[in-house]
Amino acid sequence: MDQPPRVQQYFLTADNGFSVTLLNYGAVIQSIKVPSSKAQTEVCLGYLRPDEYVTDNACLGAVVGRYCNRIAYGQYSTQRGTFQLPVNNNEHHLHGGPNGFHKKYWEFVERFDGDSPGIKLSCTSIDGEEGYPGNVTATATYRIVNGKRLVLDLEATSDQETPLNLTGHAYFNLNSDPSSIENHHLHVNANQYLPVDASCLPTGEIKEVKGSDFDFTNSTALGARIHSDNPQIAQLSGIDHNFVLANPTKDTQLAATVFSPQSHIQLRVYTNMPGLQVYTGNHLSGQHQPYQGLCLEPQYYPDSPNQRHFPNCFLQPGETYHHQIIYEFGWE
């Protein structure tokens, strides 16, 4: 009888002490430690024991797919018909469903040594899994570059047309202790955002951030914004919105910058995707408290399969999906 899969760890370390711990389960980032002036500082929210991720419901550190974020009522239609997906977030489909990529054991493919240590993992989603059409093969390649960058390359192919929207779901806390992210200063390279209804589904409107509590075009402390009486924020107890990135070339460009005045650690996030979901950990629970971690999730816009004025999220046979996310850290 085959043995059940088990959660395995992979360790990447740069010469300067910058280190990353990854898991085969969910292709999770379990830990990121930066070599700050006093000691290594943990900047990624997670669990101490790898097996705790199996029962985690917050997608901590995972690669999320086939479709990160929400699809309205778990349903979308194309010329090939109507597809019904699991409903696992109120009345909507969230993060690929209850058995999405974040709940898969990814297979080891290759390890990279030398100046840019890394690991490559893969997983397969069969035709009809979670209601999606097509057999999809995806890979996640993590590398440490220049002792300060964690580069994540996500690639996928399919033998049928399918919506595909992969992202990294790490929760960051740049403080030197696991306190609230409310002291973090955030800059987002976006002049527009997507308003949502009370179930966090985009209304379809694209709205200017100028003059609102969604204006992070200048670096701004999160605390005052998280507890704003703006109806968009108050109904969700914080920020859980997609920002329209200023990225006309579709190259990998700067999406957001976060800075902790407590630790003096900075994070810059780069992506080639058109959107960035900013989630302030409003509903974290259990071992982690609300507002203890900040998610910066580059992606296609939520509910794009149903809102065709949003950027096209469908992967066609013969195409290769490629999403690059770069997490670049700076410290004093």
Backbone hydrogen bonds, N-H to C=O, Kabsch-Sander energy under -0.5 kcal/mol:
donor,donor_aa,acceptor,acceptor_aa,energy
10,Y,22,L,-2.5
12,L,20,V,-2.9
14,A,18,F,-3.0
17,G,14,A,-1.8
19,S,33,K,-2.2
20,V,12,L,-2.8
21,T,31,S,-2.3
22,L,10,Y,-2.9
23,L,28,V,-2.2
24,N,8,Q,-1.7
26,G,24,N,-0.6
26,G,104,K,-3.4
27,A,24,N,-0.7
28,V,25,Y,-1.3
29,I,61,G,-2.2
30,Q,21,T,-2.4
30,Q,28,V,-0.8
31,S,21,T,-1.6
33,K,19,S,-2.7
34,V,41,T,-2.3
36,S,34,V,-1.9
36,S,39,A,-0.9
41,T,34,V,-2.7
43,V,32,I,-2.7
44,C,32,I,-0.5
45,L,171,Y,-3.2
52,E,49,R,-1.7
53,Y,50,P,-1.6
54,V,51,D,-1.1
55,T,52,E,-0.8
56,D,53,Y,-0.6
61,G,169,H,-1.7
62,A,59,C,-1.6
63,V,26,G,-2.7
64,V,62,A,-0.6
64,V,167,T,-2.7
65,G,95,H,-0.5
68,C,66,R,-0.5
68,C,165,N,-2.9
71,I,93,H,-2.0
74,G,71,I,-2.1
75,Q,72,A,-1.9
76,Y,83,F,-1.6
78,T,81,G,-2.6
81,G,78,T,-1.8
83,F,76,Y,-3.0
85,L,74,G,-4.1
85,L,83,F,-0.5
88,N,86,P,-0.7
88,N,92,H,-1.5
89,N,92,H,-2.1
92,H,89,N,-2.5
93,H,71,I,-2.3
95,H,69,N,-1.8
96,G,67,Y,-1.4
97,G,94,L,-2.1
100,G,97,G,-1.5
101,F,65,G,-2.1
103,K,100,G,-2.1
104,K,101,F,-1.4
106,W,24,N,-3.2
106,W,104,K,-0.8
107,E,122,S,-3.4
109,V,120,K,-2.8
110,E,120,K,-1.4
112,F,118,G,-2.7
116,S,113,D,-0.5
118,G,112,F,-2.4
119,I,142,Y,-2.1
120,K,110,E,-2.9
121,L,140,A,-2.5
122,S,107,E,-2.1
123,C,138,A,-2.3
125,S,136,V,-3.0
126,I,124,T,-0.5
128,G,132,Y,-2.8
129,E,126,I,-2.3
131,G,128,G,-2.3
132,Y,129,E,-2.0
136,V,125,S,-3.1
136,V,134,G,-0.7
137,T,157,T,-1.9
138,A,123,C,-2.9
139,T,155,E,-2.7
140,A,121,L,-2.6
141,T,153,D,-2.4
142,Y,119,I,-2.7
142,Y,140,A,-0.6
143,R,151,V,-2.0
144,I,117,P,-2.7
145,V,143,R,-0.6
145,V,149,R,-2.7
148,K,145,V,-1.7
149,R,145,V,-2.0
150,L,327,Y,-2.7
151,V,143,R,-3.1
151,V,149,R,-0.6
152,L,150,L,-0.5
152,L,325,I,-3.3
153,D,141,T,-2.5
153,D,151,V,-0.5
154,L,152,L,-0.6
154,L,323,H,-3.2
155,E,139,T,-2.1
155,E,153,D,-0.5
156,A,321,Y,-1.5
157,T,137,T,-1.8
159,D,135,N,-1.0
162,T,315,L,-1.9
164,L,313,C,-2.5
165,N,66,R,-3.3
167,T,64,V,-1.4
169,H,62,A,-2.5
172,F,170,A,-0.5
172,F,294,L,-2.8
173,N,43,V,-1.9
179,S,177,D,-2.0
181,I,291,Y,-3.1
183,N,180,S,-0.6
184,H,181,I,-2.2
185,H,259,F,-2.9
186,L,220,T,-2.8
187,H,257,T,-2.7
188,V,216,F,-2.2
189,N,255,A,-3.1
190,A,188,V,-2.2
191,N,244,V,-0.6
192,Q,244,V,-0.7
193,Y,207,K,-2.5
194,L,242,N,-2.3
197,D,201,L,-2.2
200,C,197,D,-2.1
203,T,195,P,-2.1
207,K,193,Y,-2.7
207,K,205,E,-0.5
209,V,191,N,-2.4
210,K,191,N,-0.5
212,S,209,V,-2.3
215,D,212,S,-1.4
216,F,214,F,-1.1
220,T,186,L,-2.0
222,L,184,H,-2.4
223,G,182,E,-2.4
225,R,221,A,-0.6
226,I,222,L,-2.8
227,H,223,G,-1.4
228,S,225,R,-1.6
233,I,230,N,-1.1
234,A,230,N,-3.2
235,Q,231,P,-2.0
236,L,233,I,-1.1
237,S,233,I,-0.5
237,S,234,A,-0.9
238,G,233,I,-2.1
241,H,278,V,-1.4
242,N,194,L,-0.5
243,F,276,L,-2.9
244,V,192,Q,-2.4
245,L,243,F,-0.9
245,L,274,P,-2.2
246,A,189,N,-2.5
247,N,245,L,-1.8
250,K,247,N,-0.9
253,Q,251,D,-0.7
253,Q,271,T,-2.7
255,A,269,V,-3.4
256,A,269,V,-1.5
257,T,187,H,-2.5
258,V,267,L,-3.1
259,F,185,H,-2.0
260,S,265,I,-2.2
264,H,260,S,-2.4
265,I,260,S,-0.5
266,Q,330,G,-3.0
267,L,258,V,-2.9
268,R,328,E,-3.0
269,V,256,A,-2.8
270,Y,326,I,-2.4
271,T,253,Q,-2.4
272,N,324,Q,-0.7
275,G,299,Q,-1.7
276,L,243,F,-1.8
277,Q,297,E,-2.6
278,V,241,H,-2.9
278,V,276,L,-0.6
279,Y,277,Q,-0.6
279,Y,295,C,-2.2
280,T,239,I,-2.2
284,L,281,G,-1.4
288,H,285,S,-1.4
291,Y,281,G,-1.7
292,Q,289,Q,-1.5
294,L,172,F,-2.3
295,C,279,Y,-3.1
296,L,170,A,-0.6
297,E,277,Q,-2.7
299,Q,275,G,-2.4
303,D,70,R,-2.3
304,S,301,Y,-1.2
306,N,303,D,-1.4
307,Q,303,D,-0.9
308,R,306,N,-0.6
310,F,307,Q,-2.4
315,L,162,T,-3.2
318,G,158,S,-0.6
319,E,316,Q,-2.1
321,Y,156,A,-3.0
321,Y,319,E,-0.5
323,H,154,L,-2.9
325,I,152,L,-2.8
326,I,270,Y,-2.1
327,Y,150,L,-2.7
328,E,268,R,-3.2
328,E,326,I,-0.7
329,F,148,K,-2.8
329,F,327,Y,-0.5
330,G,266,Q,-2.4
